Amino acid sequence: MADSYRGVFGAIPYAFRATESWTMRAYAALGALTAGFVALVVTLGLVVWMGETVSAQGGTFLFSRSLFVVAGLGAVGPLLAPILFVARRHRRGDPVAATYDRWMGVAGFLFLASLYLGMVISAPEGLRDPSGSAAVNALYALPQPAGIVPPVAAALAVFATHFRLRGGADDDATADDDATAGGDATADSREST
């Protein structure tokens, strides 16, 4: 199975096949589609923007174009990160916690939800649809620059989940060894009394 792992595009189906977690499988499919859609929208948006500003001089316009690309990568990177982490973990056989794949899928879904929240918060006034929902109205009431907070927090959660659960197999084994040693010590003390 390791032969089918060829970079980012090979890692997505590899992670889907290698994991036993249905949460991660669902996220691998949905996250990859979403990342592809975001990459397509950012690319087409950049092409349109470049066409509209082709006569403009360099400076601020060139900087804002590159910032647009960085923002797009900032959305695609954390979308693909859980998939890539799981693929890498299975390819290398890294010791991780037993629930690693499932929690990476959950963290990926959390990032997807945070992208939606960020878009609702930062939606321009003309695109805001009046809603009877108190939650949506509360999100609309937040200042538009606050729309970056949910995706950034969720992206940090994706990486924190990875760092927290990697190497978990060694920790679990150590805990089991300690529990066994403690059980043996208790049994020995009972026999001596």
C-alpha positions as CSV (number, residue, x, y, z in Angstrom):
1,M,0.0,0.0,0.0
2,A,3.0,2.3,0.6
3,D,3.7,2.3,-3.2
4,S,0.4,4.1,-3.9
5,Y,1.5,7.1,-1.7
6,R,2.6,9.7,-4.1
7,G,2.7,13.2,-2.7
8,V,-0.5,15.2,-1.7
9,F,-2.7,13.7,-4.4
10,G,-1.8,10.2,-3.5
11,A,-2.0,10.8,0.2
12,I,-5.7,11.5,0.1
13,P,-6.8,8.1,-1.2
14,Y,-4.1,6.4,0.8
15,A,-5.4,7.9,4.0
16,F,-9.0,6.9,3.0
17,R,-7.9,3.3,2.5
18,A,-5.5,3.0,5.4
19,T,-7.6,4.3,8.2
20,E,-10.2,2.2,10.0
21,S,-12.0,5.2,11.4
22,W,-15.2,6.0,9.6
23,T,-15.0,9.6,10.9
24,M,-11.6,10.0,9.2
25,R,-12.9,8.3,6.0
26,A,-15.8,10.7,5.8
27,Y,-13.5,13.7,6.4
28,A,-11.0,12.5,3.9
29,A,-13.7,12.5,1.2
30,L,-15.4,15.7,2.2
31,G,-12.2,17.6,3.2
32,A,-10.5,16.7,-0.1
33,L,-13.5,17.9,-2.1
34,T,-13.7,21.1,-0.1
35,A,-10.0,21.8,-0.4
36,G,-10.3,21.3,-4.2
37,F,-13.3,23.6,-4.3
38,V,-11.5,26.3,-2.3
39,A,-8.4,26.1,-4.4
40,L,-10.5,26.4,-7.6
41,V,-12.4,29.4,-6.2
42,V,-9.2,31.2,-5.1
43,T,-7.5,30.5,-8.5
44,L,-10.5,31.8,-10.5
45,G,-10.8,34.8,-8.2
46,L,-7.2,35.6,-8.6
47,V,-7.5,35.3,-12.4
48,V,-10.5,37.7,-12.5
49,W,-8.8,40.1,-10.1
50,M,-5.7,40.2,-12.2
51,G,-7.8,40.8,-15.3
52,E,-9.5,43.7,-13.6
53,T,-6.3,45.3,-12.4
54,V,-4.0,44.5,-15.3
55,S,-3.4,48.2,-16.1
56,A,-2.6,49.1,-12.5
57,Q,1.0,49.7,-11.5
58,G,2.9,47.4,-9.1
59,G,3.1,48.1,-5.4
60,T,-0.1,47.6,-3.4
61,F,-1.9,45.7,-6.1
62,L,0.9,43.1,-6.4
63,F,1.1,42.8,-2.6
64,S,-2.7,42.3,-2.3
65,R,-2.7,39.7,-5.0
66,S,0.0,37.7,-3.2
67,L,-1.9,38.1,0.1
68,F,-5.0,36.7,-1.7
69,V,-3.0,33.5,-2.6
70,V,-1.6,33.2,0.9
71,A,-5.2,33.5,2.3
72,G,-6.3,30.7,0.0
73,L,-3.4,28.5,1.1
74,G,-4.3,29.3,4.7
75,A,-7.7,27.7,4.1
76,V,-6.5,24.8,2.0
77,G,-3.6,23.8,4.3
78,P,-5.6,23.1,7.4
79,L,-8.3,21.4,5.3
80,L,-5.7,18.9,4.0
81,A,-3.6,18.6,7.2
82,P,-5.6,16.0,9.0
83,I,-5.6,13.8,5.9
84,L,-1.9,14.2,5.4
85,F,-1.1,13.5,9.0
86,V,-3.1,10.3,8.9
87,A,-1.6,9.2,5.7
88,R,1.9,9.9,7.0
89,R,1.2,8.1,10.2
90,H,0.0,4.9,8.4
91,R,2.8,5.0,5.8
92,R,5.5,5.3,8.5
93,G,3.8,3.2,11.1
94,D,4.3,6.0,13.7
95,P,3.2,5.1,17.2
96,V,0.1,7.2,18.0
97,A,-2.9,7.0,20.4
98,A,-5.5,4.4,19.5
99,T,-8.1,7.2,18.7
100,Y,-5.7,9.3,16.6
101,D,-7.4,8.8,13.3
102,R,-10.9,9.5,14.7
103,W,-9.8,12.7,16.5
104,M,-8.0,14.0,13.4
105,G,-11.3,13.5,11.5
106,V,-13.1,15.4,14.2
107,A,-10.6,18.2,14.1
108,G,-11.0,18.4,10.3
109,F,-14.7,18.7,10.6
110,L,-14.2,21.4,13.2
111,F,-12.1,23.4,10.8
112,L,-14.8,23.0,8.1
113,A,-17.4,24.4,10.5
114,S,-15.1,27.2,11.5
115,L,-14.7,28.2,7.8
116,Y,-18.5,28.6,7.6
117,L,-18.6,30.6,10.8
118,G,-15.9,32.9,9.5
119,M,-17.7,33.4,6.2
120,V,-21.0,34.3,8.1
121,I,-19.2,36.8,10.4
122,S,-17.3,38.5,7.6
123,A,-20.1,38.6,5.0
124,P,-20.5,42.0,3.5
125,E,-23.7,43.9,4.5
126,G,-25.2,43.5,1.0
127,L,-24.9,39.7,1.2
128,R,-26.3,39.2,4.7
129,D,-29.7,37.5,4.5
130,P,-32.1,38.6,7.3
131,S,-32.6,35.6,9.5
132,G,-35.0,34.7,12.2
133,S,-32.2,32.7,13.9
134,A,-30.7,34.4,17.0
135,A,-27.4,32.6,16.4
136,V,-26.9,33.9,12.9
137,N,-28.0,37.4,13.9
138,A,-25.4,37.2,16.8
139,L,-22.7,36.3,14.3
140,Y,-23.8,39.2,12.0
141,A,-23.5,41.5,14.9
142,L,-19.8,40.7,15.4
143,P,-17.3,43.0,13.6
144,Q,-16.3,41.7,10.2
145,P,-12.5,41.4,11.0
146,A,-13.5,38.9,13.7
147,G,-14.3,36.4,10.9
148,I,-10.7,35.3,10.9
149,V,-10.8,34.1,14.6
150,P,-12.8,30.8,14.2
151,P,-10.7,29.4,11.3
152,V,-7.4,30.4,13.0
153,A,-8.5,28.8,16.3
154,A,-9.7,25.7,14.5
155,A,-6.5,25.4,12.5
156,L,-4.5,25.6,15.8
157,A,-6.8,22.9,17.2
158,V,-6.0,20.6,14.2
159,F,-2.3,20.9,14.9
160,A,-2.7,20.7,18.6
161,T,-4.7,17.5,18.2
162,H,-1.9,16.0,16.1
163,F,0.8,16.9,18.6
164,R,-1.2,15.8,21.5
165,L,-2.0,12.3,20.2
166,R,1.2,11.4,18.4
167,G,3.4,9.1,20.4
168,G,0.3,8.0,22.3
169,A,1.0,4.3,21.8
170,D,4.1,4.6,23.9
171,D,2.3,6.5,26.6
172,D,-0.5,3.9,26.7
173,A,2.0,1.1,26.9
174,T,3.8,2.9,29.7
175,A,0.5,3.4,31.6
176,D,-0.4,-0.3,31.1
177,D,3.1,-1.3,32.4
178,D,2.7,0.9,35.4
179,A,-0.8,-0.4,36.1
180,T,0.5,-4.0,35.8
181,A,3.5,-3.3,38.1
182,G,1.2,-1.6,40.6
183,G,-1.2,-4.6,40.5
184,D,1.7,-7.0,41.0
185,A,3.0,-4.9,44.0
186,T,-0.5,-5.0,45.5
187,A,-0.8,-8.8,45.0
188,D,2.7,-9.3,46.6
189,S,1.7,-7.2,49.6
190,R,-1.5,-9.2,50.0
191,E,0.5,-12.5,49.9
192,S,3.0,-11.3,52.5
193,T,0.2,-10.4,55.0
